[in-house]
Amino acid sequence: MLLEDTICAISTAPGSGAIAVVRIAGPNAFETVEKIFHPAGKNKKLSSQPPHTAHFGTIHNGTKEIDEVVVTIFKGPRSFTGDDIAEISCHGAPIIQQEILHMLTDNGARLARPGEFTQRAFLNGKMDLSQAEAVADLIAARSESARRVALKQMKGGFSNELINLRSKLLEFTSLIELELDFSEEDVEFADRVQLVALVDEIDSVLSRLINSFSLGNAIKNGIPVAIVGHTNAGKSTLLNALLQEERAIVSDVHGTTRDVIEDVMNIEGITFRFIDTAGIRDTIDKVESMGIALTYSKIKQASIVILMMDARDEDEKIHQAVSDVKKHMETDDQQLIVVINKTDLVDPETTAKRFSEETFRELTGTDAIVPLSAKKHINLEALTSQLLKTVNLGALDHNEVVVTNARHYEALKNAREGIIRTRQGLETGLSGDFIAQDIREVLHYLGEITGQISTDEVLGNIFKNFCIGK
């Protein structure tokens, strides 16, 4: 029933604009538009026109003229959804858009649900499920890197890798299952040596894709950067300097920041999500203590931790602060950058000697150190360069597939567990029916990603988050 309906929606962003696009798709798309569209010149039906053509005319509600429009037609299956599609480009006044939409529903179309056009493209075989999800990622992209990753996935880069793996596994599992039909004759159709080699190859690919998720998730959602340190170290001043706006309150009073302040910044195509936290110190103030507890929780959640110190601090104080922060960092993947602030208040030669990478490594065991003055905007570019160094863009730079979707990540992990069991079964001489079962499980999880194996519940959860009209 889903594919038999003719659906319509406004596909451009809400509000006023120069133009807006109303999209209609389904078996009666052209007939529905013909009821309200009067083409200029000869009165020909849209259904009789060549595909991928645009037609100027007017929209009428009975005898009342609503707007001058251009109607573009795409005939299935050579369209985005695989259906007949008409797109009405009208003037962007909201009242015009809504009037056209009401007229279409009055003439037999129904309002599209979120993501229903893309869902039809999936159901009609125009794209697989991972490509459909990439459409939503492309629309939501907030940085150049996110756009690149989403576009590559939408064009099938991720899908092609999975299809290649599935086809190789299907060939082997069919041979293994054929052996089961001739079990009494003790024949072997599947070369176990070749199967071990294939399992190792697939394990390598799955491991690479799984490991890419940390980068992909950061690209998609922004890299969380916690700015921590003692009170009055200049954390809020640094946040304001990076964002080039007065985002956080700055004062000489200790403990000014008591809550978490967040904002995002795009640096060379990568989105960083900066988190300004309460200054760390011993206090009896209940509210400030809550803010400090929140600071420690943000250290655990951050991919990058910027520890702010005062250039006038003693070595022992800096060493202790680095040690305390490292205790709250939970994974080896987290990066620590020590920022020595207020260098404008000390002698430049002393700063260069005390805070060279070599000297600092001996003091704290940490290489990433950036002396700067947040207030005077001195050496801020060194910090942004250091932030970019912490992000390994190798996979992106080499045009490799990067996994950004948590659903794909979980399915890949499950598939790899099946591959590991398959290898163990081959090494221990396990019966072919058990090996075939493990391979079928791998095929199942890879098929979940592309939609070759899916449920209505999964599809509903995916497409409900799309824009209406896409």
N, C-alpha and C positions, 0 to 999 in steps of 0.2 A: 504494500500500500504506500510505503514511503516513496518509492520511485514512480508511482502512478500519479501522484499529486503534482500540480503546477504551483510552484512557490514563488514568493516575491519578497524583497527586502530592500532597504536603502543601504547601499554598499559603501558610501562615503561617510566621513566622520560626522557626528551630530553637529548641528548649528548652521549658521549662515556661511555661504561661500560663493565664489563666482559661479561654480556649477556643482551639481550633485548627480550621482548615478543611482538609478533604481534598477535592480537586476531581477529578471524573471526567468525561471528555468523549469522545464518539464515538458510533457508531451503536447500540452496546449498553450505553450508560451506565446507563439506567434499569433494564434487565434485570439488570445486574451488581449494582447496589445492592440490588435487590429480594431477591436471594439471601441477604443478610445483615441486611436492615432489616425490623423488625417494627413497623409503624405502630400507634399507639395507637388504640383504637376499632375502627372497621370496617377490615377487612383489604383495602384497595383497592390496586391496582397503581399505581405512580408514573406509568407511561406513560399512564394513563387520567385523571390529574389535570390541572387547568388549568395552563397555564404561569405562571411567576413566582409560585409558591405555596410555602409552607413547611409541613413536616409533622413533627410530633413523634412520637418512637417510641424503640425500643431497637435496638442492634446486638447480634446473636447470632452466636457461633461454635458451630454445632451447638446444643447445649442450654445452653451457657454464655453468660450475659449479660455483654457487655463494657462497655457504657456507654449512658446516655440521651443522645440526640442530636436535632438538628433537621436535616432534609434539605430543601434548597431546590432546586427544579427550574426549568430554563430550557430551553425547547424550541427547537430550530433551525428556521428560520434566525435567530430573534430571540434570539440569545445572543452572548456575547463571541466565541466561535470560529466561530459559525455551525452548530455541532453541537448535539445534545442534551447538556446539562450537568447534573450533579447535584453539589451541594456539601454535604458532611456537616460540620456544626458540632458538634464533640465537646468534651469537657473536655480541657484542654491538657497533660495528663501525657504525656510522650514515649512511655511504654509503650502507652498507649491509641492514640496516633497510629500507631505502628508496627504494632500488632495489626490495626487497620482496614486499613492499607495492604497487609499480607500477605494478609488475607482477600480483598481486591479482586483482587490478582494471582492468588490461587488460584482465583478464579472467572472468569478470562478476560481481565482487564485487564492491561496491561503498564505498567511505570513510565515516566513521561514523561521525555523528554530536556530539557536546559536550554532554556527559551524555547519549548517545543513548543506550548503553548496559544496563545501569541501568533503563532507561525509558522502555525498552522492558521487563525487569524483572517485573516492575510495571504493564505494560499492560497485561502481561501473568499471572498475579496473583501470582508471586513468592514473592512479598512483597507489603506492602501498601505504600502510598505516604510518610508518616512520616518516615518509615524505609528507603525509597529511599533517602530522604533528609539527614538522619543520615549517609548514606554512604559517602556523600560529607563532612560532618562534621568530620567523622573519618579520612578521607584523610588529611583534613586541620588541624587536632588537633595539637596544639603546646605545650600541657602540659599533664601530666598524668591524671589530673582531667578531662580535655576535652576529652581525649581518653576514659576514663571510662564511661562518660555520653553518648558519641556518640555510643559506643559499646552496651550499655544497650538499647538504643533506636533502634539501627539497629536489635537487637535480638527480638524486639517486646514488650519491657517493657511498653512503652508509649501506643502503639497501643492496647495492651490487656486491659488496663484500660478503654480506650475509647470504645472499642467493648463491654465490659461488661456494661457500662453505656447505650450505644445505644440499646442493646438488651432488657434491663429492660424497657427503655422508649417506645420502639416499642411495647412491650407487652401491656403496659397500654394504649397507644394512640389507638391501634387497638380496645381495649375494649370500650374506650370512643366513638370512631367513630361507633362502633357497636350499642351503645346506641342511636346514632342519627338516625339509621335506624328504631328504634322502639320507636321514640320519642312520638308517639301518645299513646303508651301503658304505658308510665311512668315507664320504667324498668331501673335498674342500674346494669351494669355488673362490672364496675370498682369500687373497694372499695376505697372511698375517703380518709379514714384514712390511708390505706396502701400507697396511692398515695402521701399524705402529707409526710409520713415517707421517701418515695423514693426521693421526691423532696429535702428534707433536706439532705439526704445522698449524692445526686448528687451535691448539692450546696457546701457541705463540700469538696468533691473531687475536684470540679472545683476551689474553693478558694485556696486549697492547691497547685494545679498545677499553678494557676496564680501567687501566691506569690513566687513560686520557680523560676520564670523567672529572678528576680533580681540576684539571685545566678547563674543561668544558663547563662545569658548574660555575666556576669563577667567572668565565667569560659571559655566561648567560645571566647570572644574578649579581655580578659585581664582586670584586675581591674585598672581603671585610678587613679593614685596617684599624686596629685599636691603638689609640694614642694614650699612653699611660705614663705615670711618673709622680713625683712628689708634688705637693701643692706649690703653686707659684713657679713651676718650672717653665711655663709658657705653652702649655698644651692647647689652650683655647686660642692663644695668639697664633700658634702654628696653623690650626684649623682655619682661622680667618684668612691667614696669608695664603694658604693653598687654594681656598675657594674664592679669594679676592672679594670677599664681602664680610660684613660684620655679622657672622652667624652665631657666635658665642659671646657672652658677656665676659669682658676682661677687666680685672681690677687688681690692685696690690693686696687685697684682703685674702688671706689664706682660706681655702675651702669655698671659693666662689661657685665653682661648678659642683653641683650635688647630684645631678641626674645625667643621663646619657644623652648626648646630642649627636645626631647622625646626618650626614649629607654625602652626596656623590660627586665625583669629579672624573672626567674622561681625560686620560693621558695617553696620547698616541694610539687611540683606538681601543684602549682597555679601560673599563669602568672600575674605579676604586670606591669603596664605600667606607668613608672615614667615620670613626666613632670616637668622639671626645668624651673622656671619662672623668670621674671625680678624682682629685688628687689623693695620693696614698699617704696617710699619716695616722698616728695614734690620736684618737679623739673620743670625747664623751658625748658629743652631739649625736643624738639618735638618728636624725635625718641624714647627716653627713656619713655616718657609719653605714647606713643602707646604701648610699651612693658608692662607697668604697667596696662593699660586698659585690655590688653590680659590676664594678671595675674588674674584679678578679674573674667574674663569670664571663665578661667580654674577652678577657685574655684567652680563655679556653676556646672561645668560639672563633677567634680571629685567625685568618690565614697569615697575616703579617702583624707583628706587634712593634710599634714605635715607642721606645722608652725615651722619654724626655729627661735630660739632666741639665743642670746649670753649669756653665763653664767654670764657675768659681767653686764648685763642689770638690771636696777632697777625694783622692783616689779610692780610699777605703769606702766612702759613701757610694761612689759609682759602682765599685765592685760588688757591694752588698745589694744594691738595687738590681743589678743585672742578675745576680744569683736568685733573688726573690722572684723576679719575673719569670725566669726559666723554670722555677719550681711549679708555676701555675700553667705553663705551656704543656699541653698533653701529648702532642704528636711530634714526630721528627720532621713532618712536612711543614710545620709552622716556622716562619722566618722572623728573626729578631733584628731590628735596626735600632742602634743607639744614636740618638740625636743629641749632640752637645749644643745647647742653646745659649744665647746671650754672649756670643763670642765678641760682640762689639764692646763689651765691658772689660775685656782682659787684653793683655799684650798679644799681638798677632804672632810673634815668634814663639812665645810660650805655648800658645794654642797649637801651633803647627808641630811643636815637639811633643807635647803631652798627648795629643790626640791623633797621631799618625796611626795608620792601620797596624803597623808592626808593634808599636808600643802598646796600643790598646789590646792587641791579641794576647800579649804577655800578661796584661792586667786582668782581662775578663774571659779570654778564650773566644772572643767574638770578633769577626772581621768587619762586619758592616757598621761603620761609624761615620756620621756626617756632622761636622761642626758647622753651625750656621747661626744667624740671628733672625729669628722669626719676625721680630718687631721692625727691623730695618730691611727685611726681605733680602738678606745677604746669603748667598749660596743655596737658595731654595732649589735651584735646578739640579744640584748634586743629589738632593733627596729624591726628586722625581726620577732621576736616572737610576738611583738605587732601588726604588720601588719597582721599576720596570725590570731590573736585573733579577729580582726575586721571582718573577713570573716566567716560567719556561715556555716560551712560545715556539719551541722547535717543531712540534707537530703541526702547528698552524702555518709556520713559515714554509714547511715542506709540503703543504697542501694535503696533509694526511687527514683521515677521518677522525673527528673529535666527538666523543659522546657527551651530550649536554642534558639528556633526559633521564630522570631518576628511574622511570619505568624501564627504560632500555638497560640501564646500569644493573638493576636487580635481575632482569632476565639473562643478561650476559654472565653474571656471577653464577646463577643457577645452571646455565649451560656449561660453564667451565667445570663446575662440580661433577657434572655428568661425564665430561671428557676425561677428567682425572680418574673417575671410576672405570671408564672404558680402558684406559691405559693399564690400570692395576689388574683388570680382568684379563687383559692380553698377556701381561707379564706372568700371571699365576696360572695360565692355561684354563681360565674359567669357561664353562660351557657356552656355546654360541648363542643360546636363547637368552642368557643373562646379558651378554655383550650387546645383543640386538636391542634389549630393553633399555640399556643405558644410552645407546645411540638414539633410540626413538625419543628419549627424554630430552636429549640435546636438541634434536630437530624440533621438538615441541616448543622449547623456550626461544629458539631462534625464530620460529614461526609466529610466536606471540608478538615479537617486535615488529615484523613486517605486516602482520594482520592476516597471514595465511591460517593462523589459528586465533580466533577471537570470540568474545562473547558480547551480547548486547550490553551487559553491564560495563565492560571495559570501554566499548565504543561510546556509551553514554557519558562516562566520566571524562573521556578525552574531548569530545566535541562540545560539551556543555560550557567549556572554558573559552571557546572561540567567540569572535565578534559575530553579531547577527549581520548577515549580508556577506559572510565569507565562507 
